[in-house]
């Protein structure tokens, strides 16, 4: 439930950013917004995987 709400919020924010930058014809900022949204969406849906990577990284230090 919470995971779905956060994912939907990210999609709404990314769509808003894309529309805003499209109005200004800033193609580079549109691409950055889509990539950042993809990263955030991946991090939300794969939270345990990300925390595993972070834990492994700190164990190596």
C-alpha positions in Angstrom: 0.0 0.0 0.0 2.6 2.5 1.1 4.9 1.4 -1.7 2.2 2.0 -4.3 1.5 5.5 -2.9 5.2 6.5 -3.0 5.6 5.1 -6.6 2.5 7.0 -7.7 3.8 10.2 -6.1 7.1 9.9 -8.0 5.2 9.3 -11.3 3.1 12.4 -10.7 6.1 14.6 -9.8 8.1 13.4 -12.8 5.1 14.0 -15.1 4.8 17.5 -13.7 8.5 18.2 -14.2 8.3 16.9 -17.8 5.3 19.0 -18.7 7.0 22.1 -17.1 10.2 21.6 -19.0 8.4 20.7 -22.2 6.6 24.1 -22.1 10.1 25.7 -22.0 11.4 23.3 -24.6 14.3 22.2 -22.3 14.9 18.7 -23.8 18.0 18.1 -21.5 16.0 18.8 -18.4 13.2 16.5 -19.6 15.7 13.7 -20.0 17.2 14.4 -16.5 13.8 14.4 -14.9 13.0 11.0 -16.5 16.3 9.5 -15.5 16.0 10.8 -11.9 12.5 9.5 -11.7 13.6 6.1 -13.0 16.3 5.9 -10.3 13.9 7.0 -7.5 11.3 4.6 -8.7 13.8 1.7 -8.8 15.0 2.6 -5.3 11.5 2.6 -4.0 10.4 -0.7 -5.5 13.7 -2.4 -4.7 14.4 -1.0 -1.3 15.8 -4.2 0.2 18.2 -4.7 -2.7 19.5 -1.1 -2.3 20.0 -1.5 1.4 21.8 -4.8 0.8 24.2 -3.0 -1.6 24.8 -0.2 0.9 25.4 -2.7 3.8 27.8 -4.7 1.6 29.7 -1.5 0.6 30.1 -0.4 4.2 31.3 -3.9 5.2 34.1 -3.7 2.6 35.4 -0.4 4.1 
